[in-house]
Amino acid sequence: MNRLSIILPAKNEASALAALLPRLRAAHPEAEIIVVDDGSTDDTRSICRSSGVECLSSPYSMGNGAAIKRGARAATGGILIFMDGDGQHDPADIVRLLDQLNSGYDMVVGARDWNSQAGVGRGLANTLYNWLATRMTGHPVLDLTSGFRAVRADKFREFLHLLPNGFSYPTTSTMAFFRSAYPVAYFPIKAAQRVGKSHIKPMRDGLRFLLIIFKIATLYSPLKLFVPTSALFFLLGCANYGWTFLHDGRLTNGSTLLWSAAVIVFLIGLVSEQITALTYRRDR
């Protein structure tokens, strides 16, 4: 169970893998290296063969999260290393992640600094995610969306059913570990510029990033999202009632609707909290 498994999701990353895989094999000759080919149309498979690396191929693209899940199921090691196949992550940092993991943590995440962000827009978005996750969990979250992390395999597999098939698996897994009281640590890293073009489209994925913000809250503690929202509706109802009472001396439908919305949102929050508790329940 102490064997190390290194999992790299890849979609048309042949040029980066050609340089990365030999470095990984040289740095960790005893490790199990698995490239999960997410429907690539380039030379990913042949490069894996020439490097002596196992390649799990999909007949079509299923998403980054789906590749992570396939790799985690196939891995035989007790410790899993997830890293991108685009050349951003330095294999030399794996040893540092493992050292931190052996200090009593169940997940160690490589935290990128500002200079390692892929553009100002992505950097600002990640800063917002980190701030929100820190507020929700009460623990410092330095890089919520980093794909470079070391985890204990048995703990990570508990949450495979929660992971989406898309790009937000780092967010989901991190919040799941915090929710389940599995210790998480962050280690500063420098991420290089990726080889090739990013698969993330700002316009197409803008709504997805917005949904991640709400997912952060609902994954960890729904009431922290629903209670303030409910309170806002209640206060708006009170303000509307005060205004209409002073000017018209009556209670309007607007105030009643706002108060009703406050009650409904609060009750939905209670139900969501119970569902979340059941989601993370484990019968031993």
Number of C-alpha atoms within 10 A of each C-alpha: 10 10 13 22 25 22 27 26 27 26 22 20 23 23 17 19 25 19 13 19 23 17 15 18 17 10 14 18 11 11 14 18 25 22 26 29 28 23 19 19 14 13 14 25 20 14 18 22 11 11 15 13 18 15 22 18 18 14 10 11 14 14 17 22 20 21 26 27 22 18 25 24 11 14 19 16 19 15 24 27 25 24 24 22 26 25 22 18 21 17 18 12 15 21 13 17 24 20 12 19 23 12 9 12 17 22 29 25 29 27 23 22 14 16 12 15 17 14 10 11 11 13 17 13 15 20 17 14 23 20 16 18 24 15 14 21 16 10 12 14 24 23 24 28 23 20 22 24 23 29 22 20 22 15 16 20 15 14 16 19 9 15 19 19 15 14 20 20 21 22 24 23 23 25 24 22 20 18 17 14 10 14 14 21 22 20 16 15 18 17 20 16 13 16 15 13 9 9 9 10 8 12 8 9 12 11 10 14 17 12 11 15 17 13 17 23 20 20 24 25 21 23 21 15 18 23 19 14 16 24 17 16 21 21 15 17 23 16 13 18 22 16 14 16 13 9 9 11 11 12 14 14 12 14 21 16 14 21 21 16 19 23 17 14 21 20 16 16 22 16 14 18 20 13 13 17 16 10 14 17 10 9 4 3
